[in-house]
Amino acid sequence: MSASAKLVRILREYPIAISCALIIIVGAASIFMRSGRNMELEVKETDLSLRIRTMDQNVINANGLKTDLEAMEAHVEQLEGRLFDRDQRAININFFYDLEDRLDVRLLNINQVPAEYPLYAAKGPRALKLHSTITYNISLNGSFQRIVEFLNELTRVEPLIRVTDINMTRGDDRAAGGGGLDARISLIVLAEK
């Protein structure tokens, strides 16, 4: 009996087993051929699932967003009301003279520096995008306690002020109303752009 006749006889005797064996071979080959694609699709599925979870969390976090936005806009308006205007030099300087009257210190000199503070300037490491700064050098005379009260008041007033440098020396007793300490203060005030 020839080999082809034997093959035909085996196919006729065991058709289901041979069909199953062929299906298994074809299935294994297709799984082997597509195994790289399966890993790629699993990674893509994981990424998309993560995105869906993020979107769901964003939907949950978006509750009350409108009221938060309104509150933030109110804070921005309040902040803008506290800014100095660089062009209103007299009004800005009078602000410091008002502190002089209330705190019993004597302002000897107030100097508004024309340039912005370099740290917050356009090319500085902490550049401000929405606002600018005005630098003041102030010389004043008074007792240590009054000078400290002056500095403390600068931190509590409406404008946003930062003291950058202070230097105190013993005051000249011979000067009219002198005595106590002379202080030189450098400070930065947040201003409109």
TORPA-4810 file (N, C-alpha, C, O; in nm, 3 decimals):
<nodes>
NODE_1_0.083_-0.116_0.000_0.000_0.000_0.000_0.089_0.124_0.000_0.189_0.134_0.071_M
NODE_2_0.047_0.216_-0.083_0.129_0.334_-0.097_0.103_0.431_0.019_0.006_0.418_0.094_S
NODE_3_0.192_0.527_0.031_0.186_0.624_0.141_0.061_0.711_0.129_0.000_0.745_0.230_A
NODE_4_0.023_0.746_0.009_-0.096_0.828_-0.007_-0.221_0.751_0.027_-0.316_0.808_0.080_S
NODE_5_-0.223_0.623_-0.002_-0.339_0.541_0.033_-0.350_0.526_0.183_-0.461_0.527_0.237_A
NODE_6_-0.235_0.513_0.253_-0.236_0.505_0.399_-0.290_0.635_0.458_-0.368_0.633_0.553_K
NODE_7_-0.250_0.747_0.402_-0.294_0.878_0.451_-0.443_0.895_0.434_-0.510_0.945_0.524_L
NODE_8_-0.496_0.854_0.318_-0.639_0.863_0.291_-0.715_0.774_0.389_-0.820_0.813_0.440_V
NODE_9_-0.662_0.652_0.415_-0.729_0.561_0.508_-0.733_0.621_0.649_-0.835_0.611_0.717_R
NODE_10_-0.624_0.683_0.694_-0.619_0.743_0.829_-0.715_0.862_0.836_-0.780_0.883_0.938_I
NODE_11_-0.723_0.939_0.727_-0.816_1.054_0.726_-0.960_1.006_0.734_-1.043_1.072_0.797_L
NODE_12_-0.991_0.893_0.672_-1.128_0.842_0.676_-1.161_0.781_0.812_-1.275_0.787_0.857_R
NODE_13_-1.062_0.722_0.876_-1.088_0.658_1.005_-1.097_0.760_1.119_-1.179_0.742_1.209_E
NODE_14_-1.016_0.867_1.117_-1.010_0.964_1.228_-1.031_1.108_1.178_-0.940_1.190_1.192_Y
NODE_15_-1.143_1.141_1.122_-1.160_1.276_1.066_-1.166_1.384_1.175_-1.111_1.492_1.156_P
NODE_16_-1.230_1.357_1.286_-1.243_1.459_1.392_-1.108_1.487_1.455_-1.073_1.603_1.477_I
NODE_17_-1.031_1.384_1.485_-0.900_1.403_1.548_-0.807_1.481_1.457_-0.734_1.569_1.503_A
NODE_18_-0.809_1.452_1.330_-0.721_1.521_1.236_-0.767_1.666_1.220_-0.684_1.757_1.213_I
NODE_19_-0.898_1.688_1.216_-0.949_1.827_1.206_-0.908_1.907_1.329_-0.865_2.022_1.318_S
NODE_20_-0.922_1.845_1.445_-0.882_1.914_1.570_-0.733_1.943_1.571_-0.691_2.052_1.612_C
NODE_21_-0.652_1.848_1.526_-0.507_1.868_1.522_-0.472_1.982_1.428_-0.384_2.063_1.460_A
NODE_22_-0.537_1.991_1.313_-0.512_2.100_1.218_-0.553_2.236_1.278_-0.483_2.336_1.263_L
NODE_23_-0.667_2.237_1.347_-0.713_2.362_1.411_-0.614_2.406_1.518_-0.582_2.524_1.529_I
NODE_24_-0.565_2.310_1.596_-0.467_2.342_1.701_-0.339_2.397_1.639_-0.284_2.495_1.689_I
NODE_25_-0.291_2.336_1.533_-0.168_2.383_1.467_-0.187_2.523_1.411_-0.100_2.609_1.428_I
NODE_26_-0.300_2.547_1.342_-0.327_2.680_1.285_-0.342_2.784_1.396_-0.291_2.895_1.385_V
NODE_27_-0.414_2.747_1.504_-0.432_2.840_1.617_-0.300_2.875_1.684_-0.275_2.991_1.716_G
NODE_28_-0.214_2.773_1.705_-0.083_2.798_1.768_0.002_2.889_1.680_0.070_2.978_1.730_A
NODE_29_-0.002_2.866_1.550_0.075_2.949_1.458_0.026_3.094_1.460_0.106_3.187_1.460_A
NODE_30_-0.106_3.112_1.462_-0.159_3.249_1.464_-0.127_3.319_1.597_-0.096_3.438_1.598_S
NODE_31_-0.135_3.245_1.708_-0.099_3.305_1.837_0.048_3.343_1.838_0.085_3.450_1.887_I
NODE_32_0.132_3.254_1.785_0.275_3.284_1.780_0.302_3.406_1.693_0.385_3.490_1.729_F
NODE_33_0.234_3.417_1.580_0.257_3.527_1.488_0.206_3.660_1.546_0.263_3.766_1.518_M
NODE_34_0.100_3.656_1.626_0.040_3.779_1.678_0.081_3.809_1.822_0.028_3.903_1.881_R
NODE_35_0.170_3.734_1.881_0.204_3.754_2.021_0.265_3.892_2.047_0.236_3.952_2.150_S
NODE_36_0.347_3.943_1.958_0.403_4.078_1.974_0.295_4.184_1.967_0.300_4.283_2.040_G
NODE_37_0.198_4.165_1.884_0.086_4.259_1.869_-0.001_4.257_1.996_-0.052_4.361_2.036_R
NODE_38_-0.017_4.140_2.057_-0.096_4.131_2.180_-0.035_4.214_2.292_-0.107_4.285_2.364_N
NODE_39_0.097_4.207_2.307_0.163_4.288_2.411_0.143_4.436_2.384_0.116_4.514_2.476_M
NODE_40_0.157_4.474_2.261_0.138_4.615_2.223_-0.005_4.660_2.254_-0.026_4.769_2.307_E
NODE_41_-0.103_4.576_2.222_-0.243_4.610_2.248_-0.272_4.614_2.398_-0.354_4.694_2.442_L
NODE_42_-0.208_4.529_2.477_-0.227_4.531_2.622_-0.175_4.662_2.681_-0.238_4.720_2.768_E
NODE_43_-0.059_4.707_2.633_-0.003_4.835_2.679_-0.097_4.949_2.643_-0.122_5.039_2.724_V
NODE_44_-0.149_4.945_2.520_-0.242_5.049_2.475_-0.370_5.047_2.559_-0.423_5.153_2.594_K
NODE_45_-0.420_4.928_2.590_-0.541_4.915_2.672_-0.518_4.972_2.812_-0.604_5.040_2.866_E
NODE_46_-0.401_4.944_2.871_-0.368_4.997_3.004_-0.364_5.149_3.001_-0.415_5.215_3.091_T
NODE_47_-0.301_5.205_2.897_-0.293_5.350_2.884_-0.431_5.412_2.871_-0.461_5.513_2.935_D
NODE_48_-0.516_5.354_2.788_-0.651_5.407_2.770_-0.734_5.394_2.898_-0.813_5.482_2.930_L
NODE_49_-0.716_5.284_2.970_-0.788_5.268_3.098_-0.746_5.374_3.198_-0.829_5.428_3.271_S
NODE_50_-0.617_5.404_3.200_-0.566_5.511_3.289_-0.628_5.644_3.251_-0.668_5.721_3.339_L
NODE_51_-0.635_5.673_3.122_-0.697_5.799_3.077_-0.843_5.807_3.117_-0.890_5.913_3.159_R
NODE_52_-0.914_5.698_3.104_-1.055_5.696_3.142_-1.070_5.723_3.291_-1.158_5.800_3.332_I
NODE_53_-0.985_5.661_3.374_-0.991_5.686_3.519_-0.960_5.832_3.550_-1.024_5.892_3.637_R
NODE_54_-0.863_5.889_3.479_-0.829_6.031_3.500_-0.946_6.121_3.462_-0.978_6.216_3.534_T
NODE_55_-1.010_6.091_3.350_-1.126_6.171_3.307_-1.240_6.159_3.408_-1.305_6.258_3.441_M
NODE_56_-1.264_6.039_3.457_-1.369_6.020_3.558_-1.337_6.101_3.684_-1.426_6.162_3.742_D
NODE_57_-1.210_6.101_3.726_-1.170_6.177_3.844_-1.184_6.327_3.818_-1.223_6.402_3.907_Q
NODE_58_-1.153_6.372_3.696_-1.169_6.513_3.662_-1.315_6.554_3.665_-1.347_6.666_3.707_N
NODE_59_-1.404_6.467_3.622_-1.548_6.497_3.628_-1.591_6.513_3.773_-1.668_6.604_3.806_V
NODE_60_-1.542_6.425_3.860_-1.576_6.436_4.002_-1.519_6.565_4.061_-1.587_6.633_4.138_I
NODE_61_-1.394_6.598_4.025_-1.329_6.718_4.079_-1.388_6.847_4.023_-1.371_6.953_4.083_N
NODE_62_-1.457_6.840_3.911_-1.513_6.961_3.849_-1.636_7.012_3.921_-1.684_7.122_3.891_A
NODE_63_-1.688_6.936_4.015_-1.805_6.983_4.091_-1.767_7.109_4.169_-1.666_7.109_4.241_N
NODE_64_-1.846_7.213_4.156_-1.821_7.339_4.228_-1.712_7.423_4.166_-1.665_7.518_4.229_G
NODE_65_-1.671_7.390_4.046_-1.562_7.463_3.981_-1.602_7.608_3.953_-1.518_7.698_3.962_L
NODE_66_-1.728_7.631_3.919_-1.773_7.767_3.889_-1.766_7.856_4.012_-1.723_7.971_4.002_K
NODE_67_-1.808_7.804_4.126_-1.800_7.885_4.249_-1.654_7.911_4.287_-1.621_8.019_4.335_T
NODE_68_-1.568_7.811_4.265_-1.425_7.832_4.292_-1.367_7.940_4.201_-1.288_8.022_4.246_D
NODE_69_-1.408_7.939_4.075_-1.361_8.040_3.981_-1.406_8.180_4.024_-1.328_8.275_4.019_L
NODE_70_-1.531_8.192_4.065_-1.582_8.321_4.111_-1.506_8.369_4.234_-1.475_8.488_4.246_E
NODE_71_-1.476_8.278_4.326_-1.400_8.315_4.446_-1.259_8.360_4.408_-1.208_8.457_4.464_A
NODE_72_-1.196_8.290_4.312_-1.062_8.329_4.268_-1.064_8.466_4.201_-0.973_8.546_4.222_M
NODE_73_-1.165_8.493_4.121_-1.175_8.623_4.056_-1.193_8.734_4.159_-1.139_8.844_4.142_E
NODE_74_-1.267_8.707_4.266_-1.283_8.805_4.373_-1.149_8.831_4.442_-1.118_8.945_4.477_A
NODE_75_-1.070_8.725_4.463_-0.938_8.742_4.524_-0.846_8.822_4.433_-0.768_8.905_4.481_H
NODE_76_-0.854_8.799_4.303_-0.771_8.873_4.208_-0.808_9.021_4.211_-0.720_9.107_4.209_V
NODE_77_-0.937_9.052_4.215_-0.979_9.192_4.224_-0.927_9.257_4.351_-0.881_9.371_4.349_E
NODE_78_-0.935_9.184_4.461_-0.885_9.236_4.588_-0.735_9.261_4.580_-0.686_9.363_4.628_Q
NODE_79_-0.661_9.168_4.520_-0.517_9.184_4.504_-0.485_9.305_4.417_-0.395_9.382_4.450_L
NODE_80_-0.556_9.322_4.308_-0.529_9.434_4.219_-0.557_9.568_4.286_-0.496_9.669_4.251_E
NODE_81_-0.649_9.570_4.382_-0.675_9.692_4.458_-0.561_9.728_4.552_-0.553_9.842_4.599_G
NODE_82_-0.473_9.633_4.579_-0.363_9.655_4.672_-0.233_9.693_4.603_-0.132_9.717_4.670_R
NODE_83_-0.232_9.697_4.470_-0.109_9.722_4.395_-0.078_9.871_4.387_-0.169_9.954_4.379_L
NODE_84_0.050_9.903_4.388_0.095_10.040_4.365_0.095_10.065_4.214_0.110_9.972_4.134_F
NODE_85_0.079_10.191_4.177_0.091_10.233_4.038_0.223_10.309_4.025_0.243_10.409_4.094_D
NODE_86_0.312_10.262_3.940_0.446_10.320_3.927_0.441_10.470_3.892_0.529_10.545_3.932_R
NODE_87_0.338_10.512_3.819_0.331_10.652_3.775_0.280_10.746_3.884_0.294_10.867_3.870_D
NODE_88_0.221_10.694_3.989_0.167_10.779_4.095_0.268_10.790_4.210_0.243_10.744_4.322_Q
NODE_89_0.379_10.851_4.181_0.488_10.860_4.278_0.447_10.933_4.405_0.481_10.890_4.515_R
NODE_90_0.376_11.044_4.391_0.339_11.123_4.508_0.245_11.044_4.600_0.261_11.045_4.722_A
NODE_91_0.149_10.975_4.542_0.055_10.896_4.622_0.130_10.783_4.692_0.104_10.753_4.808_I
NODE_92_0.222_10.720_4.621_0.299_10.610_4.679_0.383_10.659_4.797_0.388_10.595_4.902_N
NODE_93_0.449_10.771_4.779_0.535_10.824_4.886_0.450_10.872_5.004_0.491_10.858_5.119_I
NODE_94_0.334_10.929_4.976_0.246_10.972_5.085_0.200_10.855_5.170_0.172_10.871_5.289_N
NODE_95_0.191_10.738_5.111_0.156_10.618_5.187_0.255_10.598_5.302_0.215_10.568_5.414_F
NODE_96_0.385_10.615_5.274_0.487_10.598_5.377_0.482_10.711_5.479_0.506_10.689_5.598_F
NODE_97_0.452_10.834_5.432_0.441_10.946_5.527_0.323_10.929_5.621_0.328_10.976_5.736_Y
NODE_98_0.216_10.864_5.576_0.104_10.834_5.665_0.149_10.739_5.777_0.104_10.753_5.891_D
NODE_99_0.235_10.645_5.745_0.289_10.555_5.848_0.376_10.632_5.946_0.379_10.601_6.065_L
NODE_100_0.448_10.732_5.896_0.534_10.813_5.982_0.450_10.881_6.091_0.489_10.880_6.208_E
NODE_101_0.338_10.937_6.054_0.254_11.007_6.151_0.196_10.912_6.255_0.191_10.945_6.374_D
NODE_102_0.154_10.795_6.212_0.091_10.700_6.304_0.189_10.634_6.399_0.154_10.602_6.512_R
NODE_103_0.313_10.612_6.354_0.406_10.529_6.431_0.517_10.605_6.500_0.608_10.544_6.556_L
NODE_104_0.512_10.736_6.497_0.609_10.820_6.569_0.753_10.790_6.530_0.840_10.774_6.616_D
NODE_105_0.778_10.783_6.401_0.913_10.777_6.348_0.929_10.896_6.254_0.830_10.955_6.211_V
NODE_106_1.052_10.930_6.223_1.075_11.044_6.135_1.142_10.994_6.008_1.254_10.942_6.011_R
NODE_107_1.072_11.010_5.896_1.127_10.970_5.767_1.223_11.078_5.719_1.185_11.194_5.703_L
NODE_108_1.347_11.040_5.696_1.448_11.134_5.652_1.456_11.142_5.501_1.482_11.248_5.444_L
NODE_109_1.432_11.028_5.434_1.445_11.025_5.290_1.368_10.905_5.236_1.374_10.795_5.291_N
NODE_110_1.295_10.928_5.127_1.227_10.819_5.056_1.269_10.829_4.911_1.248_10.932_4.846_I
NODE_111_1.326_10.722_4.859_1.375_10.722_4.723_1.313_10.604_4.647_1.332_10.489_4.685_N
NODE_112_1.239_10.635_4.541_1.182_10.531_4.456_1.284_10.500_4.347_1.317_10.587_4.266_Q
NODE_113_1.333_10.377_4.344_1.433_10.336_4.245_1.361_10.319_4.111_1.257_10.254_4.104_V
NODE_114_1.416_10.376_4.002_1.345_10.373_3.874_1.332_10.232_3.814_1.232_10.205_3.747_P
NODE_115_1.428_10.145_3.836_1.423_10.011_3.774_1.354_9.911_3.867_1.345_9.931_3.988_A
NODE_116_1.306_9.803_3.807_1.247_9.695_3.885_1.354_9.623_3.965_1.473_9.630_3.934_E
NODE_117_1.311_9.553_4.069_1.404_9.471_4.147_1.453_9.358_4.057_1.369_9.288_3.999_Y
NODE_118_1.584_9.336_4.043_1.638_9.241_3.945_1.587_9.097_3.962_1.572_9.026_3.863_P
NODE_119_1.561_9.055_4.084_1.515_8.918_4.108_1.381_8.892_4.042_1.355_8.781_3.994_L
NODE_120_1.294_8.995_4.038_1.159_8.981_3.984_1.144_9.044_3.846_1.034_9.044_3.790_Y
NODE_121_1.251_9.096_3.789_1.246_9.160_3.657_1.225_9.054_3.549_1.227_8.934_3.577_A
NODE_122_1.205_9.098_3.427_1.169_9.010_3.316_1.265_8.893_3.297_1.220_8.782_3.268_A
NODE_123_1.393_8.914_3.313_1.490_8.806_3.290_1.547_8.753_3.421_1.645_8.679_3.420_K
NODE_124_1.486_8.789_3.532_1.532_8.742_3.662_1.488_8.599_3.690_1.401_8.546_3.620_G
NODE_125_1.546_8.537_3.792_1.511_8.398_3.822_1.367_8.380_3.870_1.311_8.271_3.854_P
NODE_126_1.306_8.483_3.928_1.167_8.475_3.973_1.084_8.581_3.902_1.012_8.658_3.966_R
NODE_127_1.094_8.585_3.772_1.027_8.688_3.692_0.876_8.685_3.714_0.814_8.579_3.715_A
NODE_128_0.820_8.804_3.732_0.675_8.818_3.749_0.613_8.839_3.611_0.661_8.921_3.533_L
NODE_129_0.506_8.766_3.582_0.442_8.777_3.451_0.327_8.877_3.452_0.307_8.949_3.354_K
NODE_130_0.252_8.883_3.561_0.133_8.967_3.565_0.155_9.101_3.636_0.074_9.193_3.619_L
NODE_131_0.262_9.112_3.714_0.284_9.233_3.793_0.430_9.277_3.780_0.512_9.208_3.720_H
NODE_132_0.457_9.392_3.835_0.595_9.440_3.841_0.624_9.479_3.986_0.539_9.463_4.073_S
NODE_133_0.742_9.529_4.011_0.779_9.571_4.146_0.833_9.713_4.143_0.885_9.760_4.042_T
NODE_134_0.819_9.779_4.257_0.879_9.910_4.277_0.970_9.897_4.399_0.927_9.847_4.504_I
NODE_135_1.094_9.940_4.386_1.189_9.933_4.497_1.201_10.071_4.560_1.212_10.172_4.491_T
NODE_136_1.198_10.073_4.694_1.213_10.197_4.769_1.330_10.183_4.865_1.350_10.077_4.925_Y
NODE_137_1.407_10.290_4.878_1.509_10.302_4.981_1.461_10.411_5.077_1.444_10.526_5.037_N
NODE_138_1.440_10.374_5.202_1.385_10.467_5.301_1.485_10.484_5.414_1.538_10.387_5.467_I
NODE_139_1.509_10.609_5.450_1.590_10.639_5.568_1.497_10.697_5.672_1.418_10.787_5.642_S
NODE_140_1.506_10.648_5.796_1.420_10.699_5.901_1.494_10.701_6.033_1.599_10.639_6.048_L
NODE_141_1.437_10.774_6.128_1.496_10.789_6.261_1.389_10.763_6.364_1.274_10.803_6.348_N
NODE_142_1.427_10.694_6.471_1.334_10.667_6.581_1.394_10.568_6.678_1.506_10.521_6.659_G
NODE_143_1.321_10.539_6.781_1.369_10.440_6.878_1.362_10.301_6.815_1.293_10.279_6.715_S
NODE_144_1.433_10.208_6.877_1.435_10.072_6.824_1.293_10.015_6.819_1.254_9.952_6.721_F
NODE_145_1.218_10.038_6.926_1.082_9.986_6.933_0.995_10.045_6.822_0.916_9.974_6.760_Q
NODE_146_1.008_10.174_6.797_0.927_10.239_6.692_0.966_10.190_6.552_0.881_10.173_6.466_R
NODE_147_1.096_10.167_6.532_1.140_10.117_6.401_1.086_9.976_6.379_1.042_9.943_6.269_I
NODE_148_1.090_9.893_6.483_1.035_9.757_6.472_0.885_9.764_6.446_0.834_9.685_6.366_V
NODE_149_0.814_9.856_6.512_0.671_9.873_6.486_0.647_9.917_6.341_0.551_9.873_6.278_E
NODE_150_0.734_10.003_6.290_0.725_10.048_6.151_0.739_9.928_6.056_0.661_9.913_5.962_F
NODE_151_0.839_9.843_6.081_0.861_9.724_5.997_0.743_9.628_6.008_0.699_9.570_5.909_L
NODE_152_0.692_9.612_6.130_0.577_9.523_6.150_0.455_9.576_6.077_0.378_9.499_6.019_N
NODE_153_0.437_9.705_6.079_0.322_9.766_6.011_0.333_9.748_5.859_0.232_9.732_5.790_E
NODE_154_0.456_9.750_5.807_0.475_9.729_5.663_0.425_9.592_5.619_0.381_9.576_5.506_L
NODE_155_0.431_9.493_5.708_0.385_9.359_5.672_0.234_9.346_5.684_0.176_9.251_5.630_T
NODE_156_0.168_9.439_5.753_0.023_9.427_5.775_-0.061_9.521_5.691_-0.184_9.508_5.691_R
NODE_157_-0.002_9.613_5.620_-0.078_9.711_5.543_-0.134_9.649_5.416_-0.099_9.537_5.381_V
NODE_158_-0.222_9.721_5.350_-0.288_9.673_5.228_-0.191_9.638_5.115_-0.199_9.528_5.061_E
NODE_159_-0.098_9.729_5.077_-0.007_9.691_4.968_0.081_9.573_5.009_0.110_9.553_5.127_P
NODE_160_0.122_9.497_4.911_0.209_9.382_4.937_0.354_9.430_4.936_0.409_9.464_4.831_L
NODE_161_0.415_9.431_5.055_0.548_9.488_5.073_0.641_9.381_5.129_0.603_9.303_5.216_I
NODE_162_0.764_9.378_5.077_0.866_9.287_5.128_0.990_9.368_5.161_1.044_9.438_5.076_R
NODE_163_1.037_9.359_5.286_1.160_9.426_5.326_1.276_9.338_5.282_1.283_9.220_5.317_V
NODE_164_1.368_9.395_5.204_1.480_9.316_5.153_1.608_9.342_5.231_1.696_9.256_5.236_T
NODE_165_1.620_9.460_5.292_1.744_9.492_5.363_1.716_9.601_5.467_1.636_9.692_5.444_D
NODE_166_1.782_9.588_5.580_1.772_9.693_5.683_1.909_9.709_5.747_1.979_9.611_5.774_I
NODE_167_1.945_9.833_5.770_2.072_9.865_5.833_2.044_9.973_5.937_1.993_10.080_5.904_N
NODE_168_2.078_9.946_6.064_2.052_10.041_6.171_2.183_10.087_6.233_2.274_10.007_6.256_M
NODE_169_2.191_10.217_6.259_2.307_10.274_6.327_2.258_10.369_6.435_2.143_10.412_6.433_T
NODE_170_2.346_10.400_6.529_2.309_10.493_6.636_2.286_10.631_6.574_2.363_10.677_6.490_R
NODE_171_2.178_10.695_6.616_2.140_10.824_6.559_2.227_10.937_6.612_2.296_10.922_6.713_G
NODE_172_2.222_11.050_6.542_2.298_11.169_6.581_2.216_11.245_6.683_2.111_11.299_6.650_D
NODE_173_2.264_11.251_6.809_2.191_11.319_6.917_2.185_11.470_6.896_2.096_11.536_6.949_D
NODE_174_2.279_11.525_6.819_2.283_11.670_6.802_2.180_11.719_6.701_2.146_11.838_6.701_R
NODE_175_2.130_11.633_6.616_2.033_11.675_6.514_1.900_11.708_6.582_1.867_11.652_6.686_A
NODE_176_1.828_11.798_6.523_1.701_11.841_6.581_1.605_11.724_6.585_1.573_11.665_6.482_A
NODE_177_1.559_11.690_6.703_1.466_11.579_6.717_1.533_11.446_6.695_1.464_11.344_6.681_G
NODE_178_1.666_11.443_6.690_1.739_11.320_6.660_1.746_11.229_6.781_1.667_11.239_6.874_G
NODE_179_1.840_11.142_6.776_1.855_11.046_6.883_1.800_10.913_6.840_1.746_10.899_6.730_G
NODE_180_1.812_10.817_6.925_1.761_10.685_6.891_1.847_10.621_6.785_1.970_10.623_6.793_G
NODE_181_1.782_10.565_6.686_1.852_10.494_6.579_1.816_10.552_6.443_1.705_10.600_6.420_L
NODE_182_1.914_10.547_6.354_1.888_10.576_6.213_1.880_10.443_6.142_1.966_10.356_6.161_D
NODE_183_1.779_10.425_6.060_1.763_10.299_5.986_1.753_10.329_5.838_1.688_10.425_5.796_A
NODE_184_1.819_10.245_5.761_1.806_10.250_5.615_1.741_10.119_5.574_1.795_10.011_5.599_R
NODE_185_1.625_10.131_5.509_1.546_10.013_5.474_1.529_10.009_5.323_1.496_10.110_5.260_I
NODE_186_1.552_9.893_5.266_1.520_9.870_5.125_1.400_9.776_5.122_1.397_9.674_5.190_S
NODE_187_1.301_9.813_5.042_1.183_9.728_5.034_1.129_9.724_4.893_1.155_9.812_4.811_L
NODE_188_1.052_9.619_4.868_0.991_9.599_4.736_0.841_9.602_4.754_0.788_9.540_4.847_I
NODE_189_0.771_9.673_4.666_0.625_9.679_4.669_0.575_9.620_4.537_0.625_9.654_4.430_V
NODE_190_0.476_9.532_4.547_0.416_9.474_4.427_0.334_9.582_4.357_0.256_9.654_4.420_L
NODE_191_0.352_9.594_4.226_0.289_9.703_4.151_0.223_9.649_4.025_0.243_9.534_3.986_A
NODE_192_0.144_9.735_3.963_0.081_9.701_3.837_0.187_9.685_3.730_0.294_9.745_3.737_E
NODE_193_0.157_9.603_3.629_0.252_9.579_3.520_0.275_9.707_3.446_0.352_9.710_3.350_K
</nodes>
